């Protein structure tokens, strides 16, 4: 991998990065001091794994040992725990909740000072190292049972008594990486033995996602039987019956029944090789050879129960390399095992993400000038490696002065420009960042990204518009067919335009764009008019098919808002102005035939229309409301019309009503006063009176 040559103007001093500013001068940042010790803190939230619910305050006890002294605390509200003042070193922290839950344990490392800094004189300041670790506690509610047979002969199965059965939380089958903490469950192994009926059972196992149920090597009448392994899910907390299980005589040649390295394509570089054999092994006969190409790697081997082998390598493996592991030896019954495996290690440090991206692979074109630049990697960054390089240049190719630090987990590189970046500038970032593994690094070119980004504009989003009001005069009221409305509002500094939006309580419940107005910075008040016949696309017409525009029919209320806009965006909306029909309908009574019936033999029916002026544009009425009264004021004094004698029939379009009065022969109702009360379909009332002719 070819190294990038450092710029002559770029310096790496006292394990810190810093570039040069636009005038090519270099300023060394103040060193960070520590007094020779690192103070560690651990915090997080403790939750029930099954329900994901945090534990109540004081329901979980947290214990740990520091410098030979046992310490404890309890979780706070919402399951929060906090451990302070940990010394450097590796600490086991135990979490003990209700008796219904298993105990959990984690291991936390607080680094030594020389692992972090090697540059600083002692002062009275501490160097703080913080770890965030959320904890799951698992309910103990699972029941697992089964029955084991052994194959005595080809066609004969016998119940297997005295077989040791283990519920093992330490590994996951078919996974290249062992889970040595066993989901952090303590204990990580539960053991039982089959009875005379070959039956075994476990009660109150932790409800983890899975567990391996396996048998240990079993011997009967001098015959050794191979282990049985099966992984089952436990997170649902239900009972599991494994049914009848058969163990078979071990093959003459031992085989590996479980390992963390066979078929591994990304083996961890600092992890041991672990393998479980099908039968007991004679450790003294085994030879182990581990090679990287032609280079042999020194190893040591340990055994558990003469069945599980752990191979430790004295130095960490190299990332992204292929190794060959040769294992050769004999079982206790003198059968040979001889296999060679190809193992590829995990990749080295890799770039994961940056806050310069607005989406994956797309650099920001509005990066905030006050923000730090963050680069996140897959491994801990070795900040003190002398071959590290970070270079930030502006659009004039001048280098920008900055300091560099790491996040708490030491995987995110934080580039802090000395002074904010400039508005509306395009910057280019280059880097070569190393991990703690020798000669393991990643460069910006290897990511496939450009790392060219643009900062935000100096223009800010306008503030909210105030003083938004109707500009229609003090006595103005909207009617059912009002379309033209004028507004007034206070000017906003920095606005380019003003947008009027609206929504109603009928069919436009989302904001609808109505009209925009250009801003003028030389006036303090703006005015603007809209016409709902076409502005807003005519969406506020209450009835779509009557060929007239009636925005405020049917009690429809329209709320208008205004917002200021510029290149940086749109302000929040103003307080609304709500407009509705508040005008009483204009109606008249029209009589066509005299109410004086001079006929001596026949009844005369007269019709009187109640409608608006000009029936085509008349207002829609509330056809559920009509009140009629008659006052005797002339004509035949011995004859009076009752309101009950008056029939009515609404127009088919609901814009009027026809009244029918039957006048008996020889009766005269002329001169009577007819009064009709009605209201429009927005609820505005009106009263109309007329003297019958």
VEXPA-277862 format. One record per residue (C-alpha): x, y, z; residue in one letter. Coordinates in steps of 0.05 Angstrom, whole numbers, plus 5000, padded with zeros to 4 digits. Layout:
% VEXPA-277862
XYZA/...
This chain:
% VEXPA-277862
500050005000X/503350654978X/503951205031X/501751915018X/507652405026X/506452915080X/505953645060X/511954055082X/507154535116X/503753985156X/506653825224X/505053275274X/507153485344X/506153165412X/501352645385X/496653185358X/494753375287X/494354085263X/494354385193X/496755065171X/492255675163X/491356075100X/497656495111X/501755855118X/503655995191X/503555415240X/501155485312X/502154915361X/496054775405X/496654785480X/498454085505X/493353685546X/496153535615X/494952945661X/497752765729X/499752055713X/493051705723X/486951575682X/480051625715X/474851165684X/467351215684X/462250705661X/454950865649X/448850585614X/441750335620X/439749655649X/433649345615X/429648705613X/431748365549X/424948065534X/420848705543X/426349215531X/423649575593X/428749925639X/428849685711X/426050105767X/430450515813X/434550095863X/432149435832X/439149245806X/445449215847X/451949375810X/458549125840X/465849155820X/472749095851X/477849655844X/484749605876X/482549015919X/476449375947X/469249165930X/464649735911X/457249745896X/451650205873X/444450135849X/441050335786X/437250985785X/430651155753X/429550875683X/434950355696X/440750845692X/447250665727X/453751055735X/460550825760X/465751355775X/473251395791X/475450725762X/483050635761X/486950385700X/486249645687X/481049115670X/474849105714X/469248585719X/462548915734X/456748485759X/449348665753X/444648295801X/437248435791X/430948105817X/431447355833X/427147235770X/432947455727X/439947185714X/446147555736X/450047915681X/457448095680X/461548525633X/468948675628X/471249395619X/478249635607X/480750315630X/487250455593X/493850635624X/496151345613X/501851125568X/496750785523X/493451465510X/498652005520X/506151995521X/507452735517X/504853085578X/508053325643X/504453195708X/499453705734X/493553665781X/488853495723X/486152795710X/485252465643X/478152195637X/476151575599X/468751435592X/465150795570X/457750735554X/455150015561X/447749845562X/446149205599X/440848665588X/438348215644X/434947575622X/428847265655X/429846555681X/423546215656X/425545685605X/424644945613X/428544475568X/427943715569X/429643115528X/431342375529X/437942075506X/439241385476X/445941085457X/446840625398X/448939955429X/449139605362X/446839735291X/439439605305X/439339685380X/438340335420X/438840345495X/437040895545X/443341275565X/443941365640X/449041835671X/450342255609X/452642965627X/448543475590X/450744205587X/446744825569X/452545245544X/451745995533X/459046115513X/458745955439X/454146015379X/454345455327X/456445635256X/459146305281X/466546455267X/467046865331X/465946545399X/461746925449X/466246825508X/461847225555X/455846795539X/451047375529X/454247635594X/450247105632X/453046855698X/453746265702X/454946135628X/454245375635X/448644975667X/449744225677X/445143635691X/445442865684X/440642375652X/436941905699X/435741155691X/430441305638X/435441725598X/431442345616X/434443035631X/431443715644X/433444435658X/429144935693X/429545695697X/434645785641X/435946505621X/431646745562X/437446905514X/436646885438X/439746195437X/443545665476X/447445035456X/445144395488X/450743885485X/452943235516X/459943105542X/463742485518X/460241865545X/463041165555X/458940535564X/461839835567X/468540105542X/465340435481X/466341195474X/460441585445X/460942245406X/457942875436X/451143115413X/450243865399X/444144265382X/442745015385X/435645215406X/432245905415X/430346125485X/428246845480X/420746685479X/421146395549X/417145775531X/418445035546X/422544645496X/422343895487X/428243635448X/424942955442X/429142325434X/436442445421X/441341905399X/448841905411X/453041455368X/459641095378X/465341565364X/468741465297X/475641155301X/478641795273X/476942395318X/473542985285X/472343715306X/464943795322X/465244535339X/470345095327X/470945845318X/475645815259X/473445295208X/470945655145X/472346325178X/473246905129X/474147455181X/477547145242X/479047655297X/486447805299X/486947785375X/482547175388X/484746465406X/483145865362X/478145405398X/476044705376X/471844155409X/473343435387X/468642845380X/472642415430X/477842475484X/484642695460X/491742535483X/494443255489X/501743015494X/501442765422X/498943405389X/503043855345X/500444535324X/503444955268X/500845645249X/503745995187X/503046655152X/505746475084X/512546165102X/513046525169X/511446095229X/507546405287X/509246175357X/503245865394X/501445535460X/495945015471X/491444875531X/486044335539X/479444275577X/476943575595X/481643285541X/476343485491X/476644235480X/483044535453X/485045275457X/490745525414X/493746195434X/498346585389X/503846995422X/502847595377X/496547875346X/495047625276X/495548115218X/489048385189X/486548165122X/491547595116X/490946855101X/493846365152X/494545615152X/493345225216X/495944515219X/493344065275X/496143365284X/495542865342X/492142245369X/486042075409X/486541695475X/484841055438X/490741195391X/487141435328X/490441995288X/487642685274X/491243065219X/488043685187X/490344345158X/485644945156X/485845595117X/483746195159X/482846915134X/483247455186X/478648055194X/479948685155X/484349225185X/482049925200X/476550155153X/473050815143X/465750775163X/462451465160X/463252215166X/458652775186X/460653115120X/455752645084X/448552855075X/447152155048X/451751565036X/457251784988X/454552494978X/458353055011X/454553625045X/453354265007X/451054625070X/455954395124X/455154835186X/461255285194X/461555205269X/461554435267X/467553985277X/469053475223X/468252755246X/471152125213X/468951465242X/473050825232X/472050085246X/477650045298X/480950475351X/485251015319X/492551055341X/493051805349X/500551785365X/502751425301X/507851885267X/505351695198X/498351975210X/496552535162X/490452995160X/490053575111X/484354075103X/484654585046X/479955145026X/477955304954X/484155734945X/488455134964X/490655455030X/491254965088X/486555055146X/489255065217X/485954545263X/486954075322X/485053345325X/482252915381X/478652255390X/471652065414X/470751675479X/471051005443X/477251265404X/474251055337X/472051745314X/477152265293X/474752965310X/477753525268X/476654195303X/478354805259X/481755375296X/476155865287X/469955705247X/470155515174X/468056055125X/461156115095X/459955905023X/466855575016X/468754914985X/473754505025X/477753875009X/479853375063X/485452855057X/487752365110X/491851755126X/489651455193X/493050865228X/490450355277X/494550055334X/496449475287X/503249625256X/502849865184X/495249835184X/492050465158X/486650745111X/486951365066X/481451805038X/482751534968X/481450824990X/474451005013X/472251184942X/469351854967X/471452544944X/471452885013X/469953544978X/464453925014X/461354615016X/459555015077X/452855345091X/450956025066X/451656625111X/444256755099X/439856505156X/432656295154X/428056895164X/424457005229X/416956905236X/412557435204X/408757865253X/402858335246X/399357905195X/392258175190X/386358305143X/386858955103X/379359005087X/376959575131X/374059565201X/366959335185X/368458825131X/365458135136X/366257555088X/360257275051X/359156585022X/361956794954X/367657244976X/373857114935X/378057744939X/381657865005X/387358345021X/392458265076X/397758695111X/403958465150X/410458715180X/416758655138X/422058145158X/429458275152X/432957835101X/426557595067X/426457514991X/419157324985X/412957215026X/408556615016X/401156585035X/398655885052X/391755655073X/387755065098X/380454965117X/375954525158X/372854205096X/377053845043X/383754225048X/386554005114X/393754065090X/397054725075X/395554975004X/400155484971X/395956094952X/400556644926X/407456944935X/409657674940X/416457974929X/419758294989X/422159014991X/427159195044X/425559935041X/418659895071X/416259675140X/409359425120X/407558975062X/400658875032X/398058364983X/391458114955X/389057434934X/383257184894X/380756494912X/377556414844X/384356234816X/389656304870X/390955644903X/388355304840X/381155434859X/381654884912X/377455254962X/370955264921X/366054904968X/361654614912X/365554374851X/359854304802X/355354914810X/359455374763X/360255914816X/365856024867X/363355974938X/369355884985X/365556005050X/359155595041X/356955065090X/360555375150X/367255295116X/372755675152X/379355825117X/385555975158X/390856385123X/398256385142X/404356765116X/411756565116X/418056935097X/422956585049X/430156675028X/435756245001X/436755915070X/429655675075X/422755865099X/420856165166X/415855835212X/408656015195X/405456625224X/399456615270X/393356455228X/387756915204X/381156535201X/375756785153X/368656525149X/361856735124X/359057235174X/354057595128X/346557475133X/343357255067X/339757795026X/332757525012X/325957794986X/318757564983X/315457574914X/307757504909X/304757364840X/297157314853X/292557744897X/290657474965X/283457744955X/279157154931X/272857484903X/270356824876X/264056584911X/265255854896X/272655664889X/278955664931X/284656094906X/291855844918X/297056384918X/304556264913X/309856694945X/317356594930X/322756724981X/329456784946X/335757194939X/336357784893X/337957474826X/336356734833X/342556504794X/347156804847X/342656684906X/345756394969X/344955674992X/340055635050X/339255165109X/333354745086X/332454485157X/330555165184X/324455595164X/319956005211X/313556335184X/308756805220X/302657235197X/299957875227X/292658085213X/292958795186X/287458895134X/282958545084X/277358145112X/277458265187X/273457635199X/278557195164X/285657075191X/291156655160X/294756185206X/301955985195X/299555265196X/295555425133X/301955575095X/305455015058X/312555075030X/317054734979X/324554854975X/327854994908X/331554394881X/338154774888X/336654994959X/337155734943X/329855904957X/323055664978X/315855734951X/310255865001X/303155634983X/296855945016X/289755705001X/284756295005X/277556055014X/271956314968X/269857014985X/275557135034X/280557705031X/287557625061X/290558245029X/293658725077X/296058155123X/303458205143X/307557585126X/314357485161X/319356925144X/325756765183X/331156345148X/338656255150X/344256075101X/347955405106X/353455745146X/348455925201X/347456675187X/340156865200X/335657375164X/328357595171X/324057825111X/317058135116X/311958345063X/304658585062X/300258125021X/297058474962X/
